[in-house]
Amino acid sequence: MATRDVSRKLALLGGSPVRTKPFAAWPVFGKPEERALLRVLRSGKWGRLHGPEVERFERRFAAMHGCQHGIAVVNGTVSLRIALQAAGLEAEDEVIVPPYTFFSTASAVVEANLIPVFADVELDTFNLDPRAVEAALTPRTRAIIPVHFAGLPADMDAFMALARERNLWVIEDAAHAHGASYKNRPVGALGHVASFSFQSSKNLTAGEGGMLTTNDDALAAACRSIHNCGRVPGGVWYEHHVISGNYRLGEFQGAVLNAQLNRLRAQTARRDRNGQYLARKLAALPGLYPQRRPDFCTRHSFHLFLLRLDEREFGAPRAAVLQALQAEGIPCSGGYGFSLHRQPMFQNKAFGPFLAQARARLDYRAVECPNSDRLCREQAVWLEQRLFLGTRADMDDIARAFEKIHAHRDALRDWARTRS
Ligand SMILES: Cc1ncc(COP(=O)(O)O)c(C=O)c1O
């Protein structure tokens, strides 16, 4: 079967595809979610201040991530901003962020009136490089935001050592990493505070939502106050202590998240098993380099399965390989088109009212992060998490599609040439 598939003409060039069956759908839901939503509906307690769901979810999610405190908020962007504010940073302090991540990791820094300083990622793990962070430190550096990108834990021992040495805050951006672990310790409890997202694509979702986790009592109290209009325990209702807002999560989302959380452990284990299996298979092909998994990663949540495609070694350009994969029935993308510091917002310093003092001296056009640029422009291939909720046979289909494309790389290269 495998040999026949591989020898057939590429689907992109008129052959039949390796796969026509759809992969696993996302989100996964059923009766437990329905029952939980109806329970909240009928209770009439739809807000976090009155119902039990969000509070229960906070306790359960925090405990699963090795933390005493969990503060649920409306999304994983606001949670980053709240963490920065709770840490007590001062206007226009510097915060080191990677350039290979979603917009929010850096936009939240600007929205806290702090300066994002970009330090490059490692080419092979896609994660923030501790050596690049060290080189980016200045006397104004106050915090680092390592992202556990795609669900692979960042090199947290290195970042915590730097933080101890230089008295810095470490905020984990764990938006991709629910249930992932580092040296058998859950992410979310590795830095001073962590931020999660429950937006639709994420491994745990209620459509939208976010969470802060920490073991620091003072930080937790500050986050809780900021997420609730600056209220403090024991204060009267219309008493507001700090600049803040209403960032509370609602009970419908809390209910869905409680039901989804019951599924998370098994789903994460399955994704990790399938991801490791596929990585082994793809690494056997020339020019394909699945995201390197350092020994400290004891569970990868595979929010994304990442690989690098070296066009020269593989024998065909990435854009054509992506199109060929899609034609073979494998959903995929090349991820970010360019590094975060190259976004128009940074290039044009379109910061609204923020960073008024520093703006004149900031120049994001001069930032150099060659690894991130290379991943964006030439090498990255992304497969979504839902594919990894399937079977081993699904992984074999993905591998077979890559094998087939590699076997027909000359034809694909010719096709790409005629179109350029
Ligand atoms: C790495 C990373 N950080 C932060 C966020 C922001 O989360 P949200 O969309 O819930 O605001 C995302 C969302 O896509 C993300 O991928």
The ligand as a Gaussian input file, in Angstrom:
#p B3LYP/6-31G(d) Opt

LIG

0 1
 C        1.910000      32.254000      22.131000
 C        0.604000      32.969000      22.368000
 N        0.517000      33.842000      23.371000
 C       -0.606000      34.510000      23.640000
 C       -1.753000      34.302000      22.897000
 C       -2.964000      35.114000      23.180000
 O       -4.070000      34.373000      23.567000
 P       -5.556000      34.909000      23.286000
 O       -5.860000      34.680000      21.851000
 O       -6.398000      34.056000      24.207000
 O       -5.608000      36.345000      23.656000
 C       -1.719000      33.379000      21.849000
 C       -2.941000      33.134000      21.056000
 O       -3.013000      32.726000      19.961000
 C       -0.509000      32.705000      21.564000
 O       -0.420000      31.835000      20.540000

